[in-house]
Amino acid sequence: MIAEKSATKPIVACEAEVIEADVAIVGAGLAGSLARAVLARAGYRVILIDKRSIPPDEFRVEKIAGRQIDILRRLGFIDDVEAIAAQAYDRVLNIRSGKLVDIGVGRSYGISYANLVNMARGLTPDASSFLLDQVTNVSCSEQRQQLTLASGRRVVSRLVILATGMTNVLGHSLGIRRRMLAARHSVSFGFTIARPDNAPFDFDALTCYGEEATDGVDYLSLFPMSGGMRANLFMFRDPTDPIMRELRRDTRRTLLRLMPGLQPYLGDFEVVGQVQNWVMDLTVTEGHLRPGVVLIGDAFQTNCPAAGTGVGRLLVDVERLCTDYVPRWLETAGMGVDKIAQFYSDRDKLAADQHSLQLASFRQALTLNTDMRWNLRRKLHFLRRMITHRVDRIHPGWVMRVRSALR
Ligand SMILES: Cc1cc2nc3c(=O)[nH]c(=O)nc-3n(C[C@H](O)[C@H](O)[C@H](O)COP(=O)(O)OP(=O)(O)OC[C@H]3O[C@@H](n4cnc5c(N)ncnc54)[C@H](O)[C@@H]3O)c2cc1C
């Protein structure tokens, strides 16, 4: 029987290589690493397991902004994010067809995902709470959870948090499945651009929206990151379309063909280094209400990169689960579905998950849909932003006051 609250006990690795902890977290991406940091700081015995010692240099989220910053601040990690961000920026020039739509104001940080995850892993200095191993099996019950690792070791805990990202191999054995909502929903490209003489661009950050619905381009986001001006291009288009190959092979020319209005803003530039791309399926989890185990981050639901909601969702998961539910659950014996269900029905979590799916459909329809209603909506969407921006320039703060009065 595992002790109920054991904040002061060290993690025990017995001779038979059975490791005991209050909470075992599978997956040291952003979600799992932050969850460990919050729980370890509160004094729980936590073990975090990942099959990779160094986060791969994969194209994932590359900027942190808005509500994500608010949650990171509440969790006490914003200084750590600031410390690794190459550059913070506060103004984003938003353009479409070469014309200014508006200027986004608010703090953002450009950071590679590998650096972000490394930072999150480093928040817990106790190296013994990290195991470099692959979890091959999970068995869960109301009292005791057990993980089997590829090395032959076992981890026994009161709660398992699955933060395994988009893969769901472990969930299968527990009857947890992924339901496909939209296969190949979006395609994203990540690359770096520079001026030949390394001269700075005339903007801190820039977003260029797609010009024609038939192109399937939602937007291109340019922002400073270590290594130069980073570009994230988000599209809703068949990943087998020849344009995908053209974008990989001749990125600069294809980009300017799709968005000619970009040229005056970029001047002479070239694409430097690798062009990474990613095809995203939208999936949700089913059958997840099981004793002893919870899923967070991408392990629970995937996100459309164009919507930019993945990190916001995982931060809500981490904050609600690790600052509220887990401490309460560990106060009493057992880890039945009655406890687990509290997290899945949390109001903030439900709202974040739903918002992510709604924004994914909205962005796709706003980009692609050519029926009369959406054509009108698209026109009004950009027109409203342009008018609001111009009114705000003439009467600063007026739009904000009207908005709050109408709320
Ligand atoms: C191209 C792209 C662009 C994106 N852009 C944005 C954006 O602009 N804004 C935004 O908010 N979100 C964005 N996202 C989404 C965001 O990156 C993800 O939501 C977030 O990275 C998910 O983190 P995670 O910790 O849940 O999963 P991951 O980071 O995938 O971590 C999962 C971890 O689990 C480990 N693991 C898996 N199985 C096992 C096992 N059996 N044993 C041991 N370890 C295991 C893996 O090694 C990995 O380290 C983007 C995603 C993509 C793909």
The ligand as a Gaussian input file, in Angstrom:
#p B3LYP/6-31G(d) Opt

LIG

0 1
 C        3.593000      22.559000     -36.255000
 C        2.947000      22.914000     -34.953000
 C        2.784000      24.242000     -34.606000
 C        2.171000      24.576000     -33.400000
 N        1.984000      25.885000     -33.096000
 C        1.361000      26.215000     -31.951000
 C        1.154000      27.590000     -31.615000
 O        1.526000      28.516000     -32.343000
 N        0.528000      27.870000     -30.435000
 C        0.123000      26.883000     -29.578000
 O       -0.431000      27.186000     -28.512000
 N        0.291000      25.571000     -29.875000
 C        0.902000      25.220000     -31.030000
 N        1.117000      23.897000     -31.323000
 C        0.668000      22.862000     -30.359000
 C        1.686000      22.650000     -29.232000
 O        2.986000      22.575000     -29.744000
 C        1.321000      21.372000     -28.476000
 O       -0.008000      21.514000     -27.993000
 C        2.243000      21.069000     -27.306000
 O        3.566000      21.022000     -27.731000
 C        1.842000      19.726000     -26.671000
 O        2.718000      19.432000     -25.608000
 P        2.577000      18.046000     -24.815000
 O        3.485000      18.149000     -23.642000
 O        1.153000      17.721000     -24.586000
 O        3.126000      16.923000     -25.819000
 P        4.612000      16.689000     -26.381000
 O        5.414000      17.915000     -26.357000
 O        4.417000      15.969000     -27.684000
 O        5.265000      15.691000     -25.322000
 C        5.002000      14.323000     -25.285000
 C        6.213000      13.621000     -24.659000
 O        5.845000      12.277000     -24.323000
 C        6.954000      11.440000     -24.574000
 N        6.429000      10.075000     -24.680000
 C        5.414000       9.648000     -25.482000
 N        5.196000       8.330000     -25.270000
 C        6.071000       7.921000     -24.316000
 C        6.328000       6.671000     -23.690000
 N        5.618000       5.584000     -23.973000
 N        7.307000       6.601000     -22.757000
 C        8.047000       7.701000     -22.438000
 N        7.838000       8.917000     -23.011000
 C        6.867000       9.023000     -23.934000
 C        7.569000      12.015000     -25.851000
 O        8.926000      11.628000     -25.985000
 C        7.406000      13.523000     -25.615000
 O        8.544000      14.080000     -25.002000
 C        1.713000      23.543000     -32.524000
 C        1.879000      22.193000     -32.877000
 C        2.494000      21.886000     -34.066000
 C        2.668000      20.427000     -34.433000

